[in-house]
Amino acid sequence: MSDAPKTRPAVPEGKSRFVTTRQKKANDQGYVGYETTWEPFQKEVPYSTPKKP
């Protein structure tokens, strides 16, 4: 096998319309996680009471 240390290559930030994904730093066991941020894709409108007939 290879004697090279097990490391993950740096991944660029992933961007799409509503999602952004970033690579986290490796922990002491070598696990590399990813952080996902969702942008809101629905508008929130304050509720108003409907008119009475």
N, C-alpha and C positions, 0 to 999 in steps of 0.2 A: 504494500500500500504506500501511500504518500506520507512523507514526514512533515508536510506543511500543516500549520495550525488551522483548526477549523474556524473560519471567519466567514461572515456573510458580506457580500458586496453592498455598498451603499446604494439604496434605491432612490431615484428622484421622487419628488412629491407628485402624487397622482391627483389630477383635477378633472372633474366632469361637471355637468350642469349643477347638480345638487350635492355632490359628495367630494370631500377632500380627504386623501389618505396620506399619512406620513409614517415613516419608519421610525420606531423608537430605538433607543440605544440597547445594546445587548446587556443582559444581567450577568451575574457571576457564573451562572451555569451555561451561558452562551445562547440563551433563548432570545430571539429578536421578535418583538411584537410590533403591531401596527396600530396606529390611532386613526379612527375614522370620524370625521365631522360631517354631519348632515345639515344642509341649509334648509330652512323652511320653504316648502313649495306650495303651501296654501295660504291664502290671505285670511286673517282673522278679523271679522267685522263685529263691532260691539252690537249686542242685542238691543233692538228697540221694539216696544210693544206695538203690535199691528193696530191699524185704525179700526174703530168699531163701525159696523155697518149702519 
